[in-house]
Amino acid sequence: MKSNTNTILIDNYFGLLSGLSRENKIKLIAKLSNSIVDEVSEKENVVDKFFGAFKSDKSAEEIINDIMDSRTFNRKIEAF
């Protein structure tokens, strides 16, 4: 069913775009091709963006020490 719907959509778009000049059709093809290439490169970078892509020259111990040193405690204990 979905394939049939996609085919109908493609046929409708083709009907709309068939009146374009040759130059505009070539520009449209180029834009569509570029959008496919961009999608592929974005999918390849998803892992780097969301799953452990943190990069640092510091060692793990140095990072841990930086985190521990940056912690501040400002809790005040009030007397009853």
C-alpha positions as CSV (number, residue, x, y, z in Angstrom):
1,M,0.0,0.0,0.0
2,K,2.8,2.4,0.9
3,S,4.6,1.7,-2.3
4,N,1.5,2.4,-4.3
5,T,1.1,5.8,-2.4
6,N,4.7,6.7,-3.2
7,T,4.3,5.8,-6.8
8,I,1.2,8.1,-7.0
9,L,3.1,10.9,-5.3
10,I,6.0,10.5,-7.7
11,D,3.7,10.6,-10.7
12,N,1.9,13.7,-9.4
13,Y,5.2,15.5,-8.9
14,F,6.5,14.4,-12.3
15,G,3.3,15.9,-13.8
16,L,3.9,19.2,-12.1
17,L,7.6,19.3,-13.0
18,S,7.3,18.2,-16.6
19,G,6.6,21.7,-17.7
20,L,9.9,23.0,-16.4
21,S,12.6,24.0,-18.9
22,R,15.6,21.7,-19.4
23,E,17.9,23.9,-17.4
24,N,15.5,24.0,-14.4
25,K,15.1,20.2,-14.5
26,I,18.9,19.9,-14.4
27,K,19.1,22.2,-11.4
28,L,16.4,20.3,-9.7
29,I,18.2,17.0,-10.3
30,A,21.4,18.5,-8.8
31,K,19.6,19.7,-5.7
32,L,17.9,16.3,-5.2
33,S,21.2,14.6,-5.7
34,N,22.9,16.8,-3.2
35,S,20.2,16.3,-0.6
36,I,20.8,12.5,-0.9
37,V,24.5,12.9,-0.4
38,D,23.9,15.2,2.6
39,E,21.6,12.7,4.2
40,V,24.2,9.9,3.9
41,S,26.9,12.0,5.4
42,E,24.6,13.1,8.3
43,K,23.7,9.5,9.1
44,E,27.4,8.6,9.2
45,N,28.1,11.4,11.7
46,V,25.2,10.5,14.0
47,V,27.3,8.1,16.0
48,D,30.0,10.7,16.5
49,K,27.4,13.3,17.6
50,F,25.5,11.4,20.1
51,F,27.5,8.4,21.3
52,G,30.8,9.1,23.0
53,A,32.2,11.7,20.7
54,F,33.9,13.6,23.5
55,K,37.4,14.4,22.5
56,S,40.1,15.8,24.8
57,D,43.9,15.7,25.1
58,K,43.6,15.2,28.9
59,S,43.7,11.7,30.5
60,A,40.7,10.3,32.3
61,E,42.3,10.9,35.6
62,E,42.9,14.6,34.8
63,I,39.3,15.0,33.7
64,I,38.1,13.4,36.9
65,N,40.3,15.6,39.0
66,D,39.0,18.7,37.1
67,I,35.4,17.7,37.8
68,M,36.1,17.0,41.4
69,D,37.9,20.3,41.9
70,S,35.1,22.3,40.2
71,R,32.5,21.0,42.6
72,T,31.3,23.5,45.2
73,F,29.3,22.8,48.2
74,N,27.3,25.7,49.6
75,R,25.0,23.8,51.9
76,K,24.5,25.5,55.2
77,I,23.3,23.5,58.1
78,E,20.9,25.5,60.2
79,A,20.6,25.0,63.9
80,F,17.1,24.3,65.4
